[in-house]
Amino acid sequence: MKKFSLLTLIEISLCAAFAFVLDLLPSIKLSSAISVSFAMVPIFILAFRWGVRASFVGGLLWGLLQIVLGDAADDILTPVQGFIEFFIAFSFIGLAGLFRSFIQANIHEGNKGKTIFLVVVATFIGSIGRYFWHFLAGMIFWGKFAPEGQSPFLYSLIANGTTMLLSGLLCAIILSIIITMSPRLVKRFA
């Protein structure tokens, strides 16, 4: 397996740290289980620049930072649930990196419309990848907090589905603006 270059490792570390800092900002709380945030943006930028492997590692590092620095303390019910929601789920944002070569090619060709379309699709694929694992954990571990008479499946689907759609939409809008204004931020030169 090919090792990461020093530049890639630096960008992974910076993007994970930046995502952690953005996650500390107040998010839009719609309920106790639904919040909207744009903290995934740095991991998506990493995905568009370096691809799946680097963004998986960046997401993993972001989840690790949340645990090590205590931001996740109130959100961990069991070690297995913590592992699923902070290591696996955050890593799966990296699925957006599957579109890296297409995004890079369209940026290089100056095709803004297609680039934005691909960025939006990639953002939702990464968001779905992350929230799929939150959905599973929500159904298995958080289901006991469902309103009386509501199944854990429906509770997790509503909470995590709403969060995924709104956070994915917010990230897609922000990334579209960033890439329109400064495509060099996503363009790889190395």
Backbone as CSV, one residue per row, in Angstrom:
resi,resn,N_x,N_y,N_z,CA_x,CA_y,CA_z,C_x,C_y,C_z
1,MET,0.840,-1.176,0.000,0.000,0.000,0.000,0.886,1.241,0.000
2,LYS,0.543,2.187,-0.820,1.303,3.420,-0.936,1.136,4.281,0.317
3,LYS,2.239,4.816,0.796,2.200,5.669,1.985,1.796,7.082,1.597
4,PHE,1.281,7.823,2.586,0.932,9.213,2.368,2.189,10.066,2.329
5,SER,2.178,11.093,1.486,3.287,12.047,1.462,3.174,12.949,2.690
6,LEU,4.239,13.640,2.991,4.239,14.563,4.123,3.168,15.640,3.934
7,LEU,3.039,16.154,2.719,2.028,17.170,2.431,0.618,16.640,2.717
8,THR,0.352,15.410,2.305,-0.956,14.803,2.545,-1.219,14.652,4.043
9,LEU,-0.216,14.181,4.782,-0.367,14.012,6.230,-0.636,15.341,6.925
10,ILE,0.040,16.392,6.477,-0.179,17.720,7.058,-1.605,18.187,6.777
11,GLU,-2.062,18.003,5.537,-3.421,18.418,5.188,-4.474,17.595,5.933
12,ILE,-4.239,16.307,6.103,-5.164,15.469,6.872,-5.275,16.009,8.295
13,SER,-4.138,16.291,8.909,-4.130,16.795,10.293,-4.824,18.143,10.408
14,LEU,-4.523,19.050,9.490,-5.134,20.378,9.536,-6.645,20.320,9.300
15,CYS,-7.069,19.522,8.346,-8.504,19.422,8.063,-9.262,18.787,9.225
16,ALA,-8.679,17.760,9.843,-9.329,17.138,11.005,-9.417,18.131,12.160
17,ALA,-8.347,18.874,12.395,-8.351,19.871,13.472,-9.355,20.984,13.175
18,PHE,-9.416,21.425,11.926,-10.352,22.481,11.547,-11.794,21.995,11.691
19,ALA,-12.066,20.734,11.305,-13.408,20.163,11.469,-13.771,20.120,12.956
20,PHE,-12.812,19.748,13.785,-13.063,19.710,15.230,-13.417,21.100,15.760
21,VAL,-12.657,22.111,15.340,-12.923,23.487,15.783,-14.293,23.956,15.299
22,LEU,-14.628,23.674,14.044,-15.946,24.059,13.520,-17.067,23.355,14.287
23,ASP,-16.802,22.135,14.725,-17.809,21.387,15.471,-18.039,21.969,16.868
24,LEU,-17.087,22.739,17.361,-17.253,23.394,18.660,-18.172,24.615,18.578
25,LEU,-18.317,25.159,17.363,-19.220,26.299,17.181,-20.653,25.848,17.433
26,PRO,-21.496,26.751,17.890,-22.896,26.358,18.112,-23.536,25.891,16.799
27,SER,-24.241,24.781,16.879,-24.947,24.282,15.703,-26.411,24.700,15.796
28,ILE,-27.123,24.524,14.712,-28.547,24.844,14.689,-29.279,23.650,15.301
29,LYS,-29.838,23.836,16.469,-30.544,22.757,17.181,-32.027,22.816,16.852
30,LEU,-32.528,21.757,16.230,-33.946,21.674,15.932,-34.695,20.888,17.007
31,SER,-33.975,19.997,17.688,-34.504,19.242,18.823,-33.303,18.673,19.571
32,SER,-33.562,17.900,20.603,-32.438,17.309,21.346,-31.677,16.293,20.492
33,ALA,-32.343,15.715,19.495,-31.703,14.694,18.656,-31.316,15.202,17.267
34,ILE,-31.748,16.409,16.894,-31.503,16.915,15.544,-30.747,18.237,15.614
35,SER,-29.551,18.249,15.032,-28.779,19.491,14.946,-28.126,19.573,13.572
36,VAL,-27.931,20.791,13.104,-27.383,21.024,11.770,-26.055,21.759,11.915
37,SER,-25.033,21.238,11.246,-23.694,21.807,11.345,-22.993,21.715,9.992
38,PHE,-21.998,22.569,9.796,-21.200,22.513,8.569,-19.769,22.055,8.865
39,ALA,-19.569,21.381,9.984,-18.227,20.963,10.401,-17.589,19.929,9.466
40,MET,-18.373,19.261,8.628,-17.804,18.264,7.708,-17.071,18.899,6.525
41,VAL,-17.246,20.197,6.320,-16.670,20.865,5.143,-15.170,20.595,4.981
42,PRO,-14.326,20.714,6.015,-12.895,20.443,5.808,-12.600,19.004,5.370
43,ILE,-13.382,18.053,5.862,-13.162,16.657,5.450,-13.584,16.472,3.997
44,PHE,-14.638,17.160,3.574,-15.036,17.099,2.169,-13.962,17.724,1.275
45,ILE,-13.397,18.830,1.687,-12.318,19.456,0.908,-11.144,18.485,0.796
46,LEU,-10.817,17.836,1.885,-9.758,16.821,1.882,-10.102,15.696,0.897
47,ALA,-11.359,15.274,0.881,-11.803,14.218,-0.035,-11.657,14.643,-1.486
48,PHE,-12.012,15.901,-1.773,-11.942,16.389,-3.146,-10.498,16.598,-3.598
49,ARG,-9.606,16.859,-2.662,-8.187,17.053,-2.999,-7.415,15.740,-3.085
50,TRP,-7.624,14.849,-2.104,-6.762,13.672,-1.974,-7.464,12.334,-2.156
51,GLY,-8.780,12.302,-2.127,-9.485,11.050,-2.349,-9.937,10.338,-1.084
52,VAL,-10.361,9.096,-1.277,-11.001,8.309,-0.226,-10.069,8.032,0.947
53,ARG,-8.884,7.521,0.687,-7.991,7.113,1.787,-7.683,8.268,2.722
54,ALA,-7.291,9.395,2.179,-6.922,10.541,3.012,-8.122,11.065,3.789
55,SER,-9.290,11.111,3.150,-10.465,11.640,3.847,-11.009,10.644,4.877
56,PHE,-10.838,9.342,4.652,-11.194,8.371,5.683,-10.323,8.592,6.919
57,VAL,-9.035,8.777,6.701,-8.124,9.015,7.819,-8.441,10.350,8.501
58,GLY,-8.751,11.380,7.707,-9.118,12.671,8.271,-10.367,12.584,9.136
59,GLY,-11.388,11.873,8.664,-12.608,11.682,9.447,-12.352,10.891,10.716
60,LEU,-11.529,9.855,10.593,-11.149,9.056,11.763,-10.428,9.920,12.801
61,LEU,-9.516,10.747,12.337,-8.777,11.632,13.238,-9.707,12.646,13.898
62,TRP,-10.658,13.175,13.159,-11.644,14.101,13.726,-12.442,13.415,14.842
63,GLY,-12.897,12.192,14.597,-13.622,11.441,15.631,-12.753,11.170,16.844
64,LEU,-11.499,10.832,16.604,-10.550,10.595,17.702,-10.342,11.869,18.520
65,LEU,-10.212,13.006,17.845,-10.060,14.281,18.554,-11.270,14.562,19.443
66,GLN,-12.456,14.239,18.973,-13.651,14.468,19.775,-13.624,13.639,21.056
67,ILE,-13.124,12.416,20.958,-13.056,11.556,22.143,-11.936,12.002,23.073
68,VAL,-10.750,12.201,22.519,-9.577,12.544,23.332,-9.743,13.894,24.026
69,LEU,-10.327,14.861,23.337,-10.463,16.198,23.912,-11.769,16.389,24.679
70,GLY,-12.539,15.312,24.844,-13.703,15.330,25.720,-14.987,15.870,25.136
71,ASP,-15.003,16.236,23.873,-16.219,16.785,23.271,-17.302,15.713,23.114
72,ALA,-16.906,14.444,23.095,-17.844,13.347,22.861,-18.341,12.693,24.142
73,ALA,-17.868,13.141,25.279,-18.140,12.457,26.545,-19.625,12.218,26.797
74,ASP,-20.479,13.185,26.520,-21.914,13.036,26.785,-22.628,12.194,25.734
75,ASP,-21.952,11.899,24.634,-22.592,11.186,23.531,-22.171,9.724,23.427
76,ILE,-21.434,9.229,24.409,-20.990,7.835,24.367,-21.722,7.051,25.448
77,LEU,-22.539,6.104,25.012,-23.292,5.257,25.930,-22.536,3.982,26.268
78,THR,-21.901,3.370,25.240,-21.118,2.143,25.423,-19.875,2.251,24.544
79,PRO,-18.837,1.464,24.816,-17.653,1.500,23.946,-17.962,1.151,22.485
80,VAL,-18.835,0.185,22.262,-19.176,-0.207,20.883,-19.894,0.941,20.171
81,GLN,-20.849,1.550,20.846,-21.574,2.683,20.260,-20.616,3.839,19.980
82,GLY,-19.706,4.114,20.912,-18.716,5.177,20.711,-17.825,4.883,19.519
83,PHE,-17.408,3.631,19.373,-16.568,3.244,18.238,-17.318,3.433,16.919
84,ILE,-18.571,2.999,16.885,-19.371,3.131,15.662,-19.567,4.604,15.306
85,GLU,-19.953,5.421,16.290,-20.327,6.804,15.989,-19.156,7.763,15.858
86,PHE,-18.018,7.462,16.461,-16.916,8.412,16.390,-15.739,7.934,15.543
87,PHE,-15.620,6.658,15.298,-14.546,6.182,14.430,-15.080,5.784,13.057
88,ILE,-16.050,4.879,13.044,-16.561,4.398,11.760,-17.354,5.490,11.037
89,ALA,-18.332,6.086,11.724,-19.205,7.070,11.065,-18.415,8.245,10.504
90,PHE,-17.535,8.821,11.306,-16.769,9.976,10.844,-15.833,9.606,9.698
91,SER,-15.313,8.392,9.710,-14.454,7.941,8.607,-15.218,7.870,7.292
92,PHE,-16.476,7.477,7.368,-17.252,7.260,6.149,-17.627,8.547,5.417
93,ILE,-17.328,9.697,6.004,-17.467,10.946,5.247,-16.552,10.866,4.021
94,GLY,-15.474,10.103,4.172,-14.493,9.939,3.108,-15.022,9.338,1.824
95,LEU,-16.230,8.774,1.840,-16.808,8.256,0.592,-16.925,9.344,-0.469
96,ALA,-16.981,10.586,-0.032,-17.029,11.698,-0.994,-15.790,11.696,-1.881
97,GLY,-14.712,11.133,-1.392,-13.471,11.058,-2.161,-13.552,10.178,-3.394
98,LEU,-14.609,9.384,-3.505,-14.802,8.576,-4.713,-14.957,9.456,-5.960
99,PHE,-15.329,10.705,-5.757,-15.567,11.630,-6.863,-14.364,12.537,-7.139
100,ARG,-13.268,12.328,-6.424,-12.103,13.207,-6.533,-11.622,13.384,-7.966
101,SER,-11.399,12.304,-8.672,-10.841,12.428,-10.028,-11.783,13.180,-10.964
102,PHE,-13.099,12.969,-10.818,-14.065,13.675,-11.656,-14.094,15.170,-11.317
103,ILE,-14.062,15.474,-10.035,-14.056,16.880,-9.603,-12.782,17.564,-10.062
104,GLN,-11.646,16.899,-9.878,-10.361,17.466,-10.297,-10.345,17.725,-11.808
105,ALA,-10.845,16.770,-12.584,-10.852,16.920,-14.047,-11.723,18.099,-14.470
106,ASN,-12.882,18.241,-13.853,-13.779,19.341,-14.225,-13.264,20.695,-13.768
107,ILE,-12.582,20.736,-12.643,-11.947,21.993,-12.213,-10.859,22.368,-13.215
108,HIS,-10.061,21.385,-13.602,-8.980,21.617,-14.568,-9.521,22.116,-15.907
109,GLU,-10.659,21.577,-16.338,-11.274,21.979,-17.610,-12.060,23.283,-17.487
110,GLY,-12.250,23.771,-16.262,-12.998,25.015,-16.051,-14.501,24.856,-16.189
111,ASN,-14.998,23.638,-16.038,-16.420,23.346,-16.166,-17.092,23.528,-14.797
112,LYS,-17.478,24.770,-14.467,-18.018,25.086,-13.140,-19.330,24.370,-12.848
113,GLY,-20.231,24.340,-13.805,-21.537,23.721,-13.574,-21.424,22.253,-13.202
114,LYS,-20.638,21.511,-13.970,-20.477,20.086,-13.699,-19.694,19.871,-12.403
115,THR,-18.724,20.750,-12.131,-17.967,20.649,-10.885,-18.894,20.795,-9.687
116,ILE,-19.752,21.814,-9.714,-20.683,22.048,-8.613,-21.628,20.855,-8.459
117,PHE,-22.134,20.338,-9.569,-23.016,19.162,-9.515,-22.304,17.995,-8.838
118,LEU,-21.070,17.715,-9.244,-20.310,16.610,-8.668,-20.008,16.839,-7.186
119,VAL,-19.726,18.078,-6.818,-19.466,18.407,-5.415,-20.717,18.150,-4.573
120,VAL,-21.876,18.544,-5.080,-23.126,18.321,-4.351,-23.398,16.824,-4.198
121,VAL,-23.240,16.065,-5.280,-23.459,14.615,-5.222,-22.468,13.976,-4.244
122,ALA,-21.200,14.327,-4.352,-20.181,13.766,-3.468,-20.457,14.112,-2.009
123,THR,-20.906,15.341,-1.765,-21.220,15.770,-0.400,-22.348,14.926,0.182
124,PHE,-23.359,14.658,-0.614,-24.461,13.838,-0.103,-24.056,12.378,0.059
125,ILE,-23.186,11.868,-0.807,-22.701,10.490,-0.643,-21.908,10.381,0.662
126,GLY,-21.024,11.334,0.929,-20.269,11.336,2.185,-21.172,11.503,3.393
127,SER,-22.181,12.348,3.273,-23.130,12.553,4.379,-23.940,11.284,4.648
128,ILE,-24.395,10.640,3.592,-25.143,9.388,3.749,-24.244,8.323,4.370
129,GLY,-22.981,8.273,3.925,-22.036,7.316,4.508,-21.890,7.502,6.006
130,ARG,-21.758,8.749,6.420,-21.614,9.025,7.857,-22.900,8.705,8.604
131,TYR,-24.017,9.229,8.144,-25.261,9.113,8.899,-25.890,7.736,8.840
132,PHE,-25.468,6.895,7.907,-25.906,5.502,7.923,-25.473,4.852,9.238
133,TRP,-24.216,5.098,9.619,-23.700,4.514,10.864,-24.341,5.147,12.092
134,HIS,-24.610,6.453,12.035,-25.330,7.092,13.138,-26.755,6.524,13.243
135,PHE,-27.367,6.255,12.089,-28.703,5.662,12.075,-28.691,4.295,12.759
136,LEU,-27.709,3.459,12.397,-27.623,2.126,13.028,-27.420,2.244,14.529
137,ALA,-26.491,3.101,14.931,-26.243,3.286,16.361,-27.472,3.870,17.048
138,GLY,-28.160,4.776,16.364,-29.362,5.364,16.928,-30.447,4.326,17.156
139,MET,-30.584,3.419,16.203,-31.595,2.387,16.309,-31.244,1.398,17.430
140,ILE,-29.979,1.024,17.513,-29.551,0.004,18.474,-29.375,0.576,19.885
141,PHE,-28.689,1.712,19.987,-28.294,2.214,21.302,-29.157,3.369,21.824
142,TRP,-29.631,4.233,20.919,-30.390,5.406,21.342,-31.894,5.199,21.268
143,GLY,-32.330,4.062,20.742,-33.752,3.790,20.561,-34.557,3.857,21.843
144,LYS,-33.909,3.608,22.958,-34.635,3.651,24.241,-35.091,5.066,24.596
145,PHE,-34.558,6.075,23.891,-34.951,7.459,24.138,-36.070,7.915,23.189
146,ALA,-36.543,6.995,22.367,-37.634,7.317,21.429,-38.898,7.680,22.206
147,PRO,-39.687,8.594,21.655,-40.969,8.912,22.308,-41.814,7.643,22.446
148,GLU,-42.607,7.619,23.473,-43.437,6.441,23.739,-44.311,6.125,22.525
149,GLY,-44.286,4.856,22.141,-45.085,4.405,21.006,-44.365,4.499,19.663
150,GLN,-43.174,5.109,19.626,-42.422,5.225,18.370,-41.315,4.180,18.361
151,SER,-41.170,3.493,17.241,-40.142,2.453,17.150,-38.752,3.085,17.099
152,PRO,-37.744,2.372,17.606,-36.368,2.868,17.517,-35.939,3.120,16.062
153,PHE,-36.439,2.284,15.140,-36.129,2.461,13.718,-36.600,3.827,13.230
154,LEU,-37.864,4.135,13.485,-38.443,5.400,13.027,-37.789,6.589,13.735
155,TYR,-37.560,6.449,15.025,-36.913,7.511,15.800,-35.535,7.850,15.222
156,SER,-34.732,6.813,14.979,-33.393,7.029,14.431,-33.453,7.545,12.999
157,LEU,-34.397,7.025,12.214,-34.542,7.478,10.832,-34.900,8.961,10.777
158,ILE,-35.824,9.392,11.620,-36.231,10.801,11.630,-35.089,11.687,12.116
159,ALA,-34.495,11.331,13.252,-33.434,12.164,13.834,-32.206,12.219,12.930
160,ASN,-31.702,11.058,12.532,-30.475,11.027,11.733,-30.721,11.400,10.279
161,GLY,-31.895,11.047,9.748,-32.220,11.421,8.378,-32.352,12.928,8.224
162,THR,-33.033,13.559,9.161,-33.189,15.018,9.115,-31.837,15.707,9.274
163,THR,-31.051,15.230,10.237,-29.723,15.807,10.450,-28.856,15.645,9.205
164,MET,-28.893,14.460,8.591,-28.086,14.210,7.394,-28.510,15.111,6.243
165,LEU,-29.816,15.194,5.995,-30.286,16.018,4.878,-29.936,17.490,5.058
166,LEU,-30.187,18.026,6.244,-29.940,19.446,6.470,-28.448,19.770,6.552
167,SER,-27.669,18.928,7.235,-26.218,19.156,7.299,-25.585,18.976,5.925
168,GLY,-26.025,17.949,5.188,-25.514,17.737,3.836,-25.837,18.904,2.923
169,LEU,-27.051,19.420,3.021,-27.459,20.571,2.212,-26.626,21.806,2.564
170,LEU,-26.455,22.074,3.853,-25.652,23.214,4.284,-24.210,23.084,3.801
171,CYS,-23.623,21.896,3.962,-22.246,21.672,3.490,-22.150,21.819,1.971
172,ALA,-23.135,21.298,1.243,-23.126,21.403,-0.228,-23.187,22.858,-0.669
173,ILE,-24.008,23.660,0.000,-24.103,25.089,-0.345,-22.778,25.787,-0.071
174,ILE,-22.211,25.547,1.105,-20.938,26.184,1.466,-19.826,25.745,0.524
175,LEU,-19.752,24.450,0.227,-18.707,23.948,-0.674,-18.892,24.490,-2.090
176,SER,-20.123,24.623,-2.546,-20.376,25.189,-3.880,-19.889,26.632,-3.953
177,ILE,-20.142,27.397,-2.903,-19.671,28.785,-2.865,-18.151,28.828,-2.827
178,ILE,-17.545,28.003,-1.983,-16.078,27.976,-1.867,-15.441,27.621,-3.204
179,ILE,-15.962,26.581,-3.850,-15.354,26.111,-5.092,-15.601,27.090,-6.234
180,THR,-16.735,27.769,-6.221,-17.002,28.785,-7.235,-16.053,29.973,-7.070
181,MET,-15.854,30.388,-5.825,-15.016,31.557,-5.567,-13.520,31.245,-5.619
182,SER,-13.147,30.042,-5.181,-11.725,29.699,-5.115,-11.492,28.224,-5.412
183,PRO,-11.554,27.838,-6.679,-11.355,26.427,-7.017,-9.951,25.931,-6.664
184,ARG,-9.002,26.861,-6.497,-7.635,26.472,-6.130,-7.587,25.765,-4.769
185,LEU,-8.568,26.018,-3.916,-8.600,25.393,-2.604,-8.777,23.873,-2.718
186,VAL,-9.463,23.437,-3.754,-9.727,22.028,-3.961,-8.759,21.412,-4.973
187,LYS,-8.202,22.229,-5.824,-7.312,21.746,-6.889,-6.002,21.245,-6.301
188,ARG,-5.592,20.072,-6.760,-4.332,19.503,-6.296,-3.227,19.832,-7.268
189,PHE,-2.132,20.309,-6.720,-0.983,20.654,-7.562,0.149,19.664,-7.393
190,ALA,0.125,18.878,-6.326,1.223,17.951,-6.043,0.933,16.574,-6.589
